[in-house]
Amino acid sequence: MSSEKRESPAAKVMDEAIELAIEGRSPYPERAAFVDAEEALAGRAIKRAADKGLPVVLVAADGSTRILTPGAAP
């Protein structure tokens, strides 16, 4: 058994986003919350970010992403 902790898909994408932002070419919004789509508490994390007016980068297990932007409720 390995003592090495596996990095979540969202953590991997966030690390990549930081590197791209340093280079001035990140495709993600500033101050975005990175959330693992398959995580049991993903809904709560999305709600918490939306309540703060923050965009969400939803990351699937395969590393694909969807950007959710907060908007006014109708």
C-alpha positions, 0 to 999 in steps of 0.5 A, spaced: 500 500 500 502 506 498 503 512 503 502 517 497 496 521 497 492 521 490 491 528 488 483 529 486 481 531 479 479 538 481 486 539 485 490 537 478 486 542 474 487 548 479 494 546 479 494 547 472 490 553 472 495 556 477 501 555 472 497 558 466 495 564 470 502 565 472 504 565 464 498 570 463 494 564 459 489 561 464 482 559 461 479 559 468 475 565 471 479 569 477 477 567 484 474 560 481 472 554 486 474 548 483 470 542 485 470 535 483 463 533 480 463 526 483 464 528 490 459 527 494 458 534 497 459 537 490 452 540 490 454 544 497 461 546 494 457 549 488 452 552 493 457 555 497 461 558 491 454 561 488 452 564 495 459 568 495 458 570 487 464 566 485 464 562 479 465 554 479 470 550 475 466 543 475 471 537 474 469 530 472 474 524 474 476 524 466 479 531 467 474 535 463 471 541 466 465 545 465 465 553 468 459 555 472 458 562 472 453 565 478 447 569 475 441 573 478 436 568 480 429 570 476 
